[in-house]
Amino acid sequence: MSRVRRDIEAMADLLLGAAPAPQRDHVVALIDGNLPSRGDGWRAAAAQALAGGKPTTFMQSRFGELDLLTLHAQQAQGATLASMVEHAAAGHQWIVSTGSSVDGRMLTGVDEITLLTGVDEAAVVAGYSLLKRLLMERPGALPRVSLILAGTAATDAGHRFVRTARAKLGVEPAIIGCLPEPDSGHHAWHRVALPEGGMCTVLASLVAAANARAAAVSHPPQVAPVVEASEPPAVNPAYVAVEPVGTPEPVMPAAPVPPPVTVKQTPPLPPGLTPLGVTCPDAPGAVFATDEQGLLHVVATAALMADLVAAVSWAARHSAMLPGTGAVFGHILVGDVAAAAALHGGPWPVHLVIDGPQGPVVLPSQDAALSRSPSSSTVPGWSPPAN
């Protein structure tokens, strides 16, 4: 960049202000405590309280499908969760109702855990016990913890809950608000297929997509400058040779030009993996491999996160025809340290790819061994196998 252009851009920043940085997607896990009555109306009311006027999608599992309710934004269309995420604007908020049967490892990578609970003594004790278990089971740094009180207009029970959690658990939940009554309105729900693995896969997909979108915004691809073609030099007529007029030579038809051969670029594999000649029909960008123990792995770049999710689910469904014990281990490849840091803490290990003397080299992830990576043996992408 020339000095003049740099000075012009600096002056523009002073006059107009720098462009605001795009916001990262926000993933919230809404957990049921003991509620005064049936939870559907309480969950919908809690989602509206959590939305706070921001573009938000609330989702819950009903009758084996995924129901979505869009708040403060245009309803995104699509037949799958992946297409809904793809068409949502950056900075979208995703609220996932996990119910009360939730495992702490499901919550890896979420930005916020919200407990929706009643305020009687039994509900407060049960809610505290549930939160304690989830925080102990969940690996990594603690996310923001918040609290919504159902069936009351007073926050007294919430303040007692906050004091106990601060003293015993080392966290201080933020009280979002009180819900005196459940929501009884009729909303425009959008229904899509529930991914295999249920709400655990939904949370894993949203966390991975949020990290990938944030990394893509932070490190946009560099576009080469467009070089305008110069005008052809003028030709002096005095130096133009004139061919004698005569019978033209017959023109032979040109030989057909063969179409260019497209070579599929296969991503490099982490050390210890051997490629497997298997391709997922729904995820051609994902590469299957096996390790020394014969376990099955799936590798994809961060740009093909949707292929990785689809390939892990596909392999789990067809485990009887694939090598291994039924567990499927996912791996994400990134090209720079900043992208690796942005994706760290997600459902799969992240490997940095560097340029080596013989070509791209994949560095090992922080996991001690490949077989210690999150697996789909019970739920796709999460539960690690026993030692």
C-alpha positions in Angstrom: 0.0 0.0 0.0 1.4 3.4 -1.0 2.0 6.1 1.6 -0.6 8.4 0.0 -3.3 5.8 0.1 -2.4 4.9 3.7 -2.7 8.6 4.7 -6.1 8.9 2.9 -7.5 5.8 4.7 -6.2 7.1 8.1 -8.0 10.5 7.4 -11.2 8.6 6.5 -11.0 6.7 9.7 -10.7 9.9 11.7 -13.6 11.6 9.9 -16.0 8.6 9.6 -14.9 6.3 12.3 -13.7 2.7 11.9 -16.3 0.2 10.8 -17.7 -1.8 13.7 -16.4 -5.3 14.1 -19.1 -7.9 13.2 -20.5 -9.7 16.2 -19.9 -13.3 16.9 -22.9 -15.7 17.1 -24.2 -16.3 20.6 -25.2 -19.9 21.6 -27.3 -20.3 24.7 -28.4 -23.6 26.4 -31.8 -23.2 28.1 -32.1 -25.9 30.8 -35.3 -26.9 32.6 -35.3 -27.0 36.3 -38.5 -27.9 38.3 -41.2 -25.8 36.7 -44.7 -25.0 38.1 -46.5 -26.6 35.1 -45.9 -28.0 31.6 -42.7 -26.5 30.2 -43.6 -25.5 26.7 -45.1 -22.1 27.6 -42.4 -21.3 30.1 -39.6 -22.1 27.6 -41.2 -19.8 24.9 -41.5 -17.0 27.5 -37.9 -17.5 28.6 -36.7 -17.4 25.0 -38.4 -14.0 24.5 -36.8 -12.7 27.8 -33.4 -14.0 26.7 -33.7 -12.5 23.2 -33.8 -9.0 24.6 -34.8 -7.5 21.2 -31.8 -9.1 19.4 -32.3 -11.4 16.3 -32.8 -14.8 17.9 -33.8 -18.3 17.0 -35.2 -20.5 19.7 -35.3 -24.2 19.1 -36.7 -27.3 20.9 -37.3 -30.9 20.1 -40.9 -31.9 19.7 -42.2 -35.3 18.5 -38.9 -36.3 16.9 -38.4 -33.0 14.9 -36.8 -29.7 15.5 -39.2 -26.7 16.1 -37.7 -23.3 15.5 -39.1 -19.9 16.5 -37.5 -16.7 15.1 -37.7 -13.6 17.2 -36.9 -10.0 16.1 -35.7 -11.2 12.7 -37.0 -12.4 9.4 -37.8 -16.1 9.5 -35.0 -18.0 7.8 -36.1 -20.7 5.3 -34.5 -24.0 4.9 -35.2 -27.7 5.3 -32.1 -28.4 7.5 -30.5 -26.8 10.5 -27.3 -26.2 8.4 -29.2 -24.1 5.8 -30.9 -22.1 8.6 -27.5 -21.3 10.1 -26.0 -20.4 6.7 -28.7 -17.8 5.9 -28.7 -16.2 9.3 -26.8 -12.9 9.6 -23.6 -12.7 11.7 -24.2 -12.1 15.3 -27.4 -14.2 15.5 -28.4 -15.6 18.8 -29.3 -19.3 19.1 -31.3 -20.5 22.1 -31.4 -24.3 22.4 -33.8 -26.0 24.9 -32.0 -29.0 26.3 -34.8 -30.0 28.7 -33.7 -31.4 32.1 -32.0 -34.6 30.8 -28.7 -32.8 30.0 -25.1 -33.9 30.3 -22.5 -31.3 31.1 -20.3 -32.4 28.1 -23.2 -31.3 25.8 -22.5 -27.8 26.9 -18.9 -27.6 25.7 -18.3 -24.3 23.8 -21.7 -22.7 24.6 -21.6 -19.0 25.4 -24.3 -19.1 28.1 -26.1 -21.6 30.3 -29.6 -20.4 31.4 -31.5 -22.3 34.2 -35.3 -21.9 34.0 -36.7 -23.0 37.4 -39.6 -22.5 39.8 -39.0 -20.8 43.1 -40.4 -23.1 45.8 -37.9 -24.7 48.1 -37.7 -28.0 46.3 -37.3 -26.4 42.9 -34.4 -24.1 44.2 -32.6 -27.1 45.7 -33.0 -29.2 42.6 -31.9 -26.4 40.3 -28.8 -25.8 42.4 -27.9 -29.5 42.3 -28.4 -29.6 38.6 -26.3 -26.6 37.9 -23.5 -27.9 40.2 -23.5 -31.2 38.3 -23.4 -29.6 34.9 -20.5 -27.2 35.8 -18.5 -30.1 37.2 -19.1 -32.3 34.1 -18.4 -29.5 31.6 -14.7 -29.2 30.5 -12.9 -25.9 29.9 -13.6 -22.4 31.1 -17.0 -21.7 32.6 -19.5 -19.8 30.4 -21.8 -17.1 31.5 -24.5 -18.5 33.8 -28.0 -16.9 34.1 -31.3 -17.6 35.8 -34.9 -17.1 34.9 -37.6 -17.6 37.6 -40.9 -19.1 36.6 -44.2 -18.7 38.4 -43.3 -15.5 40.3 -43.0 -11.8 40.1 -40.4 -11.5 42.9 -36.7 -12.2 42.7 -36.1 -13.1 46.4 -35.6 -16.8 45.7 -33.3 -15.9 42.8 -31.1 -13.7 45.1 -30.8 -16.6 47.5 -29.8 -18.9 44.6 -27.2 -16.5 43.4 -25.6 -16.1 46.9 -25.4 -19.9 47.3 -23.9 -20.4 43.8 -21.4 -17.7 44.4 -20.3 -19.2 47.8 -20.3 -22.9 46.8 -19.7 -23.0 43.1 -17.6 -19.9 42.4 -20.1 -18.6 39.8 -22.6 -15.8 40.1 -25.6 -16.3 37.9 -27.2 -13.2 36.4 -31.0 -13.0 37.0 -32.5 -12.4 33.6 -36.0 -11.8 35.0 -39.2 -13.3 36.4 -42.1 -15.0 34.5 -45.4 -14.7 36.4 -47.2 -16.6 33.7 -46.2 -19.0 30.9 -46.5 -17.8 27.3 -49.8 -18.8 25.7 -49.5 -17.0 22.4 -49.6 -18.7 19.0 -46.3 -18.4 17.2 -45.1 -19.1 13.7 -43.0 -22.2 14.3 -40.7 -23.5 11.5 -40.1 -27.3 11.6 -37.0 -29.0 10.2 -35.5 -32.5 10.6 -33.9 -33.2 14.0 -30.2 -34.2 13.3 -29.1 -37.6 14.4 -27.8 -37.3 18.0 -30.6 -35.0 19.0 -30.1 -31.7 20.8 -26.5 -32.6 21.5 -25.7 -32.6 17.8 -27.7 -29.3 17.4 -25.5 -27.6 20.1 -22.3 -29.0 18.7 -23.2 -27.8 15.2 -24.1 -24.3 16.4 -20.9 -24.0 18.4 -18.8 -25.2 15.5 -20.6 -22.9 13.0 -20.3 -19.9 15.4 -16.5 -20.5 15.7 -16.1 -21.0 12.0 -18.0 -17.9 11.1 -16.1 -15.8 13.6 -12.8 -17.1 12.2 -13.8 -16.4 8.7 -14.8 -12.8 9.5 -11.6 -12.2 11.5 -9.4 -13.5 8.7 -11.1 -12.8 5.4 -9.5 -14.3 2.3 -6.9 -12.0 0.6 -8.1 -11.0 -2.9 -5.4 -10.3 -5.4 -5.5 -6.8 -6.9 -7.1 -6.5 -10.4 -4.6 -5.5 -13.0 -6.2 -3.6 -15.8 -5.0 -4.7 -19.3 -3.0 -2.0 -21.1 -3.9 -0.9 -24.6 -1.9 -2.7 -27.3 0.9 -0.6 -28.7 0.2 1.3 -31.9 1.6 -0.2 -35.1 3.4 1.9 -37.7 1.8 1.2 -41.1 5.2 1.5 -42.7 6.4 -1.7 -41.1 3.3 -3.8 -41.8 4.1 -6.5 -44.4 1.5 -6.9 -47.1 0.9 -10.5 -48.2 0.5 -11.1 -52.0 -3.0 -11.8 -53.2 -3.5 -15.3 -54.3 -5.4 -18.5 -53.6 -5.7 -19.0 -49.9 -4.4 -22.1 -48.4 -7.0 -24.5 -47.1 -7.6 -24.2 -43.4 -7.4 -27.4 -41.5 -9.9 -27.8 -38.6 -8.3 -27.3 -35.3 -7.9 -30.4 -33.1 -10.4 -30.5 -30.3 -8.9 -29.2 -27.0 -9.4 -31.8 -24.2 -11.2 -30.5 -21.2 -8.9 -29.6 -18.2 -8.4 -32.4 -15.8 -9.7 -31.5 -12.3 -7.6 -32.9 -9.5 -9.3 -33.3 -6.2 -7.4 -31.6 -3.5 -7.3 -34.0 -0.5 -6.5 -32.3 2.8 -3.4 -33.6 4.7 -4.0 -35.9 7.6 -2.9 -35.6 11.2 0.1 -37.8 12.1 -0.8 -41.4 12.8 -3.8 -41.6 10.4 -3.9 -43.6 7.2 -6.5 -42.5 4.5 -9.4 -44.9 3.8 -11.0 -45.2 0.4 -14.5 -44.3 1.6 -16.4 -41.1 0.7 -19.6 -39.9 2.3 -22.2 -39.0 -0.4 -23.4 -36.1 1.6 -20.0 -34.7 2.5 -17.4 -35.1 -0.3 -15.0 -32.7 1.3 -14.5 -34.9 4.4 -11.7 -37.5 4.4 -12.0 -40.8 6.3 -9.0 -42.4 7.8 -8.0 -45.0 10.4 -5.3 -45.0 13.1 -3.0 -47.8 14.4 -5.8 -49.3 16.6 -8.1 -49.4 13.6 -10.4 -46.7 14.9 -12.3 -44.5 12.4 -11.6 -40.8 12.0 -13.0 -38.0 9.8 -10.9 -35.0 8.8 -12.1 -31.7 7.2 -11.0 -28.1 7.0 -12.7 -25.4 9.0 -14.3 -24.1 5.8 -16.1 -27.5 5.4 -17.5 -27.7 8.9 -20.9 -28.8 7.6 -19.3 -31.7 5.7 -17.6 -32.8 9.0 -20.9 -32.8 10.9 -22.6 -34.7 8.1 -19.8 -37.2 7.7 -19.6 -38.0 11.4 -23.4 -38.6 11.5 -23.3 -40.7 8.2 -20.4 -42.9 9.6 -22.3 -43.5 12.8 -25.3 -44.7 10.9 -23.2 -47.0 8.7 -20.8 -48.2 11.4 -21.5 -51.8 10.6 -19.9 -51.4 7.2 -16.9 -49.3 8.3 -13.8 -50.2 10.3 -13.5 -49.5 14.0 -15.6 -50.1 17.0 -18.5 -47.9 16.0 -16.9 -44.7 17.4 -16.2 -41.9 14.9 -13.6 -39.2 15.7 -13.7 -35.8 14.0 -10.7 -33.5 13.3 -10.7 -29.8 12.1 -7.8 -28.4 10.0 -7.0 -24.7 10.1 -4.3 -22.6 8.4 -3.3 -20.1 11.0 -2.9 -19.8 14.8 -5.6 -17.2 15.2 -8.2 -19.5 13.6 -7.1 -22.4 15.7 -7.5 -20.3 18.9 -11.0 -19.2 17.7 -12.1 -22.8 17.2 -10.5 -24.2 20.4 -12.9 -25.5 22.9 -15.4 -26.8 20.3 -16.6 -30.4 19.9 -13.6 -31.6 17.9 -9.8 -31.2 18.2 -8.2 -28.5 16.0 -5.0 -29.1 14.0 -2.7 -26.4 12.6 -1.5 -27.0 9.1 1.9 -25.5 8.2 4.1 -25.5 5.1 6.9 -28.1 5.5 9.8 -28.9 3.1 7.9 -31.7 1.6 4.5 -30.0 1.6 1.7 -29.3 4.1 2.3 -30.7 7.6 -0.4 -31.2 10.1 0.6 -30.6 13.7 -0.9 -32.8 16.5 -3.7 -31.3 18.5 -3.6 -30.7 22.2 -5.1 -34.2 22.8 -2.6 -36.7 24.1 -3.7 -39.4 21.6 -6.0 -39.5 18.6 -8.3 -42.0 20.3 -8.9 -39.5 23.1 -10.7 -37.1 20.8 -14.5 -36.6 21.2 -16.4 -39.5 19.5 -19.8 -40.4 18.2 -19.8 -43.8 20.1 -22.8 -42.6 22.1 -23.6 -39.1 20.7 -21.9 -37.9 17.6 -18.9 -35.7 18.3 -18.9 -35.8 22.1 -18.4 -38.7 24.4 -14.7 -39.8 24.5 -14.1 -43.6 24.7 -13.0 -45.2 28.0 -9.4 -45.9 28.5 
